[in-house]
């Protein structure tokens, strides 16, 4: 998304959607093991933080038009 070739909103939204989907899948898997593994718990938390950041970026982009 940081390429200097210009910003294409549709492409950026697609990248954000893909990132959100990947984080959701990873988080769901890690949550299955979070009670038994501190690493999986931390991974799930990191995935949630990444999803939150992507959603915030997406919402900001939609608000801009």
C-alpha positions in Angstrom: 0.0 0.0 0.0 3.0 2.3 0.4 4.2 2.1 -3.2 4.9 5.4 -4.8 3.1 4.5 -8.0 0.0 6.3 -6.9 -2.9 5.2 -4.7 -5.6 3.1 -6.3 -8.5 3.0 -3.8 -10.0 -0.2 -5.2 -6.7 -2.1 -5.0 -6.0 -0.8 -1.5 -9.5 -1.9 -0.3 -8.9 -5.3 -1.8 -5.5 -5.6 0.0 -7.2 -4.5 3.3 -10.0 -7.1 2.8 -7.4 -9.8 2.1 -5.4 -8.9 5.2 -8.6 -8.9 7.4 -9.6 -12.3 6.1 -6.1 -13.8 6.7 -6.0 -12.3 10.2 -9.4 -13.7 11.0 -8.5 -17.2 9.9 -5.2 -17.1 11.8 -6.9 -15.7 14.9 -9.6 -18.3 14.8 -7.1 -21.1 14.6 -4.9 -19.7 17.3 -7.8 -19.2 19.7 -8.5 -22.9 19.6 -5.1 -23.4 21.3 -4.8 -20.2 23.3 -5.9 -21.8 26.6 -2.9 -24.2 26.3 -0.3 -22.1 24.6 0.9 -18.6 25.4 2.4 -18.3 21.9 -1.0 -19.0 20.3 -2.7 -16.5 22.7 -0.2 -13.8 21.7 -0.6 -14.7 18.0 -4.4 -14.3 18.3 -4.0 -11.0 20.0 -1.6 -9.8 17.3 -4.1 -10.9 14.6 -6.9 -9.0 16.4 -4.7 -5.9 16.5 -3.9 -6.2 12.8 -7.5 -6.7 11.9 -8.5 -3.6 14.0 -5.8 -1.5 12.2 -7.0 -2.7 8.8 -10.6 -2.0 9.6 -9.7 1.5 10.9 -7.8 2.2 7.6 -10.7 0.9 5.6 -13.2 3.0 7.5 -11.0 6.1 7.1 -10.7 5.5 3.4 -14.5 5.1 3.0 -15.1 8.3 5.0 -12.8 10.2 2.6 -14.9 9.2 -0.3 
